[in-house]
Amino acid sequence: VGFFKDFVAKGNFETGMGNLVSDINIKIKDDEQHSFYQGNISTTNFMLGKLIKQEDLVGTIDMEGQLKGVGFSYEHAKIDLNAHIKRIGINHYNYKDVKVEANLAKQMFQGKMIL
């Protein structure tokens, strides 16, 4: 719903990278590092590592949460995340029932994580 560069992505998406439920407002700028997004997201068996091109380190994720960020690429993304991660694979180990309130950027985590 919306315009070509300012819209809401709301729906259930079943993809080759996993399942995603979203209600996110996205504002696309000519320079992707200034593009903006904010809303709710839920994932099931989503291949996060593949998305961020870090498959050796990060596996799949099951989560529900709110996010607010700028930039779409791993190089430029800066994301505020408040989420309940039901499961995430990191370094070939599955962490379960993780609560996160954090700021994320390339190789940076600043915030709280409760395991």
C-alpha positions as CSV (number, residue, x, y, z in Angstrom):
1,V,0.0,0.0,0.0
2,G,1.4,3.4,-0.9
3,F,3.7,4.9,-3.5
4,F,6.6,3.4,-5.5
5,K,9.2,4.8,-3.0
6,D,7.1,5.1,0.1
7,F,5.0,2.1,0.9
8,V,3.9,-0.4,3.6
9,A,5.0,-4.0,3.1
10,K,2.3,-5.9,5.0
11,G,1.7,-9.6,4.5
12,N,2.9,-13.2,4.7
13,F,5.8,-14.0,2.5
14,E,7.0,-17.6,1.8
15,T,10.3,-17.4,0.1
16,G,13.3,-19.6,-0.7
17,M,15.0,-18.0,2.2
18,G,12.3,-18.7,4.8
19,N,9.0,-17.3,5.9
20,L,8.4,-13.7,6.8
21,V,5.4,-11.8,8.2
22,S,5.7,-8.0,8.0
23,D,4.0,-4.7,8.6
24,I,6.8,-2.3,7.7
25,N,6.8,1.2,6.3
26,I,9.6,1.5,3.7
27,K,10.9,4.8,2.3
28,I,13.3,4.2,-0.6
29,K,15.8,7.0,-1.3
30,D,18.0,7.3,-4.4
31,D,21.0,6.5,-2.2
32,E,20.2,3.2,-0.5
33,Q,22.1,4.0,2.6
34,H,19.5,6.7,3.4
35,S,16.5,4.5,2.7
36,F,14.4,4.1,5.9
37,Y,12.2,1.3,7.3
38,Q,10.2,0.9,10.5
39,G,7.6,-1.7,11.7
40,N,6.9,-5.2,12.9
41,I,8.5,-8.4,11.6
42,S,8.2,-12.1,12.3
43,T,10.3,-14.8,10.8
44,T,10.3,-18.6,10.6
45,N,13.3,-20.6,9.3
46,F,14.6,-17.4,7.7
47,M,18.1,-17.6,6.3
48,L,19.5,-14.5,7.9
49,G,23.1,-15.5,7.2
50,K,22.4,-15.8,3.5
51,L,20.7,-12.4,3.4
52,I,23.6,-10.6,5.0
53,K,26.2,-12.8,3.1
54,Q,27.6,-14.2,6.4
55,E,26.4,-17.9,6.0
56,D,29.6,-19.3,7.7
57,L,28.7,-17.3,10.9
58,V,24.9,-16.9,10.9
59,G,22.2,-19.5,10.2
60,T,18.4,-19.3,10.3
61,I,16.3,-17.2,12.7
62,D,12.8,-17.5,14.1
63,M,11.8,-14.2,15.7
64,E,9.1,-11.6,16.4
65,G,9.9,-8.0,16.9
66,Q,10.0,-4.3,16.0
67,L,12.7,-2.7,13.9
68,K,13.7,0.8,12.8
69,G,16.6,1.4,10.4
70,V,18.3,3.0,7.5
71,G,20.3,1.4,4.7
72,F,19.6,-1.9,3.0
73,S,23.1,-3.4,2.5
74,Y,25.3,-5.1,5.1
75,E,27.8,-2.3,4.6
76,H,25.4,0.6,5.3
77,A,22.5,-0.8,7.5
78,K,21.9,0.7,10.9
79,I,19.1,-1.0,12.8
80,D,17.3,-0.5,16.1
81,L,15.8,-3.9,17.1
82,N,13.5,-4.9,20.0
83,A,12.8,-8.6,19.5
84,H,12.1,-12.0,21.0
85,I,14.3,-14.4,19.1
86,K,12.9,-17.9,19.5
87,R,15.9,-19.4,17.7
88,I,19.0,-18.2,15.9
89,G,22.0,-20.1,14.6
90,I,25.3,-18.5,15.3
91,N,28.6,-20.2,14.7
92,H,26.9,-23.5,14.2
93,Y,25.0,-23.4,17.5
94,N,21.3,-22.7,18.0
95,Y,20.5,-20.1,20.7
96,K,16.9,-20.2,22.0
97,D,14.6,-17.8,23.7
98,V,16.8,-14.6,23.4
99,K,15.4,-11.2,24.1
100,V,17.2,-8.3,22.3
101,E,17.1,-4.5,22.6
102,A,19.9,-3.3,20.5
103,N,21.5,-1.1,17.8
104,L,23.0,-3.1,15.0
105,A,25.4,-2.1,12.3
106,K,28.2,-3.7,10.4
107,Q,30.1,-5.8,12.9
108,M,28.6,-3.8,15.8
109,F,26.1,-4.7,18.5
110,Q,25.2,-2.2,21.2
111,G,22.5,-3.0,23.6
112,K,21.0,-5.8,25.8
113,M,20.7,-9.5,25.1
114,I,19.0,-11.8,27.6
115,L,19.6,-15.5,27.1
